[in-house]
């Protein structure tokens, strides 16, 4: 996470996310959940539940980089 994302900003989230946290892009998302401003993520690699986070709050890194 490159910035904090709160439930006030994204009311569908189950909790606040803090800058520096690691989330995983969810590979099995259903396209109807996705919009052009967000990326479907999960807290554990390839595990649900999944949720949408704003693209501008995420930075893609390679597994060896973390």
Secondary structure, 3 states (H helix, E strand, C coil): CCCCECCCCCCCCCCCECCCCCCEECCCCCHHHCCCCEEEEECCCCCCCEEEEEHHHCCCCCHHHC
